Amino acid sequence: MWIKICANTSLEDAQLAVDAGANAVGFVFAESPRRVTRTQVRAIAARLPKNIEKYGVFVHPSFDEVADTVMDCGLTGVQLHTTSDPALPLRLREHFGDMPAPKRLGILRVLHYTTDFDAQVGELQPDHAVDAVLIDSRTAKAVGGTGVAFDWRAAQSSFLRSAPHLRLIVAGGLRPENVADAVYTLQPWGVDVASGVEAFPGKKDPAKVRAFVNAVRQAAAEIEKVKLPAEA
Ligand SMILES: O=C(O)c1ccccc1N[C@@H]1O[C@H](COP(=O)(O)O)[C@@H](O)[C@H]1O
């Protein structure tokens, strides 16, 4: 299972995620207590292993903002929250190329789990520009980094009904104590966490980061064990 530890603000925290066994680290370029600058991320990303995926998180970004930041910071992926331009993923895919990993720019489109989830999935452009859909919660104040979980049980049937063809990444209010339950309930392709592994906003807690990754790996292994040979 793919694991991203998001909203890192220092090399120490990003390296902690790498050492704990995460597949990807993320950096928030949007309004947030965890916001970082391009200068910071360029310096951090250059010191991380080549094989760790490095995602930039953007809210309502322009094409130029995303494309310039990818090049400037050496990002390998982007996470697009609430964009008013539905064609943005396709424009980015055309710009960066439709090659296979590891050269491919990862594009994650964020949807919020609300009662109109099915409609949101229906509005996704069927252009194959998006590699995975990240399902998050939102509050009146924030579109990400909320620390609030959505109703996984209710979401499960929506996912099966409207998004069985999509790679799903679950986010929103995940913590070391509840992530296994989310994995068992939703059986996603990946998980993502920001505030749930922090000591305080903008600073990761090493014990929480390790416990989170271990809990996901263990839950994913349990799921594999009960799969029929044909499904595995
Ligand atoms: O982390 C933030 O502050 C943030 C701000 C604006 C957009 C996205 C943000 N983070 C993303 O939010 C989700 C879940 O966060 P949490 O685990 O509930 O705190 C995650 O995908 C982060 O990438």
The ligand as a Gaussian input file, in Angstrom:
#p B3LYP/6-31G(d) Opt

LIG

0 1
 O       -1.791000      20.048000       5.745000
 C       -2.314000      21.149000       5.490000
 O       -2.233000      22.100000       6.278000
 C       -3.050000      21.344000       4.204000
 C       -3.474000      22.606000       3.858000
 C       -4.147000      22.828000       2.672000
 C       -4.413000      21.761000       1.813000
 C       -4.002000      20.486000       2.157000
 C       -3.331000      20.249000       3.339000
 N       -2.934000      18.983000       3.711000
 C       -3.484000      17.785000       3.142000
 O       -4.684000      17.440000       3.829000
 C       -4.844000      16.042000       3.901000
 C       -5.240000      15.532000       5.261000
 O       -4.667000      16.191000       6.307000
 P       -4.884000      15.664000       7.825000
 O       -4.154000      14.346000       7.915000
 O       -6.341000      15.535000       8.078000
 O       -4.237000      16.701000       8.666000
 C       -3.540000      15.450000       3.440000
 O       -3.796000      14.971000       2.134000
 C       -2.579000      16.589000       3.321000
 O       -1.832000      16.394000       2.147000

